[in-house]
Every structure is written in structure tokens, then in C-alpha cells.
Amino acid sequence: MDGDLPPGLVYLDLGHSFNQSITPGTLPTTLKNLVYNSTHPIRSRALPASLETLELGLRYNHPLDNGVLPQTIKSLLFVRLEDVEDADDDVLPGQLFNHPLGILPSSLTDLRLPPQYGHAVVHAPLKSVLLTAPNLHRFARNTYPNITSLDVTDVVNVSAITSQTYPSIRKLNLSRNSSDDDDDENIVIDLSSLPNTIDHLVSALFSATITAFPKGLTKLELWLDEDSKFRLKKGMLPDSITSFSLYGYEHEIGSGVLPTSLTELSLYDYINEFNLKVLPLSLRSLVWTTISNQSADYITFFKKLPSTIVHLTLQNNRGGRLNLMRLSSDVFLSHNEDMLDCGLIDMATIIKHLSGTEQPKQSDCVLM
């Protein structure tokens, strides 16, 4: 490695152009995060004892022999092709990485595996894992007592995600690339058999049809595409849910569909008519993006908006966006995400803004 690295360095991305080996003693002893995308193997003792996160790029395709990873390592992350915007042919060999991971340092708790990895990883300290669905059956032969977060891609079924294998799982992220298979809309998945310890479920299965959800959920995020046959039905959502986010749903939400436990509802890219009467009285926060630009719609909307809703985010289909907190029936606090710029705004100004494209001006608000 040419040149001296600055003292005290904690993060280093060696970049796509770097294609050398790392000589032991070259990296500073303060380094905590390293991104390495070379075709050269990592030698024993080349990584400093301070390192906590190692991210291996697409070009890396060598075994990680025992002793390569320092005893301080917490996260081992393999970059996936979908994470790289301009991947070309010379980075594709790394997609072949399929070397068994041997004895891992006890400090390692976060593991992101490459999509083609075809081995189980027997490592009890793991807390967070990303893997591809075809590898689930290999993991099912073991028990991972400390995994609380599991991220599974290319999902077709979830039969291998059990409480026996993952007794402590709390968050589950299921995904499929929306272009994985032209026949995705014919995939039907029943999620009711998932461990009842899961309280946060993220489903980005897009065109696949979900028929049931696990009981005990408190937070649910659903990502759908235009080919999805999924329909929300009364009684489908567990009555334990307090937060529900829905992306790309193109159908009417009927009466009784939303559970009475719900306090936060987010509808993204929802362009259908929305009957506010279907909102449960428990609701305190509503996000609704890509709604109409007609002033009359907003007048009706605010007239029918339940008074129980305190936090409101609205965005029209031309990009106008407002984050609001209700102070009275006609007065709201308009604020940005970090609350650094905020002011009082009345209903008439809100409707005027949402019918246009500009953010509220300071003259529209009583600044605080």
C-alpha cells in the first residue's frame, strides 16, 4: 500500500481501484471500519486488532482462514451485486464467494452473507444475519439462541424459520427482487407459522400473495408492486399491531380491516380514495403520500380527519410535503424532520400549500 495513512484513522474505504494485498502492520491500530474490494487474499495479522467492521467487495473471493479476522470484529459484511450501482464484469468473480466460514471470533455478532453462500454458519454469538432463502435449510440444523434480527432474500416459503432454530428472533425482513421471476404473482405465502416472538415484520415480497400473518406483531411493513394480487381483508391483520406501513397498495381499505390497536399508519404511494371512517379511534399518527392535488379534496379531508390524530404527514403527487402536529382543531405546528425549522400554520394555509408544489414560506407560519 503506497503512502502513509493518517494517524487516528477509524474508517477506510480502499475503493474499486485498489487491487493490492495488505501488508501486516500497514493499517493504523485505530482503524475500526474497513471496506476491502481487492482480488488479493487477506493475510493473517494484516487486519489491525482494533477493527470492528469488515466489508468485503464483490471482487473478493478467497477463504477467510482462521486467524484472519481479529478478535475485536463485530460485523462481517459481504457486498451484494444489488448494492452496487455501476458493477461491471471485472467485479463479478466475487459473486462466486462460497468458502465456508470456519471458527469465527466470539466478538462477531453481525453477519451479512453473499447470495450464493451455501454453508451453515455455526456461531452462537450471532445476533443479526442476512442470508438467501435457499440456505435456510442449512441453518435449520442448528440453534441460534442470540439472533434477534434475521434478513432473508429470495423468499418463496418460510417453513425453515422456526422458533427451534431462532428462539429469540424479534425482527424479520423478508424480500424478493420484484424482477426475480415473471411468475412471482403466483407465489402464495402463509406467514402465520412464523415464531410468535417476532414483533417487527418487514415484507418486501412485492408480487407474492400473503394469506396470513403471525400473531403477536406490533410493527408491520408491507411493500407491494402493481402486479400483486394481495388484498387486505377484515381480520387478516393481528390485533396486536400498533404500527402499520403500506407501500404501493392500490386497492380500497375497507371497514374493519385496520385493527383497533393501531396507533401509527403510513400509506405510501396510495392514490385511491381513502375513507377516513375506516381509521380506528386508537390512531394517533397518519402518513399519507401521493394524494390528490385538488383543493376540495383537502377541505373534505380535514373536515373528516379524526380529532384523535395528532401527528400528520401529507405529500401530494407533485412533491409538496408537510409534517404537522395538531395543536387545536384549526392550528397545527408545521415542522421539518429534525424540528429545527418550525412554526404555527392554520388550515387554510395547509390546503393552499398542498394544492401547490412549494414548501411553506416563513411568512406562512408564525415562527417559534
Helices and strands as residue ranges (DSSP letters): E 11-13, E 33-36, E 53-56, E 75-78, G 81-83, G 89-96, E 110-112, E 128-132, G 133-135, H 136-139, E 149-153, E 171-175, G 184-186, E 188-190, E 200-206, E 209-212, E 219-224, E 243-247, E 264-268, G 276-278, E 285-291, H 295-304, E 311-316, E 321-326, E 331-335, E 342-346, H 347-354, G 362-364, E 366-367
